[in-house]
């Protein structure tokens, strides 16, 4: 009810989505991190500035902390709910 009455903006700090063992996603109000475990691919989208998810920001050095935080939230969710899918490591990003 507080959400419906406009007293709070969110119920949960993030939302998780998944499709079989092929995809996992964690989304906050601003960010969406998607991982494809079978192929080791990660994607990051800034939903505030790119609502159509056209610009993958996962290789931007300045966003690696954001990615690591979102990945941590996803891993904690997996532990809590017993999700057996193993996430691949984050790709190395050049900070040059």
Phi, psi and omega in degrees: 000322179301326177294314180294330180272000178078017181275337174226154181267337182214156177262319180237146180288340177205162178236143178245140174229156181203155174224110181044227177255015187261340186205143172225150182213142171231135185227133170250185179301323183260321191249151172225119178249125180241139176229140176247091188302325184292332181246000177069030182255139177241148173222143175230132178233140175266098186293336178291324183253350183215067184296340179272001177055055181260337186246101179286119184258011188294343180260004180283119181304323184288351180251007182294327177294318177299315180298315181298320179295315179294319177299319178299318177299318180295317179297318177298318177299317179300316179297315183298321185255006175073030178287117185278353183293129179269124179281141177287161175294157175291145179292150176292138181236133179283132180259027183278000000 
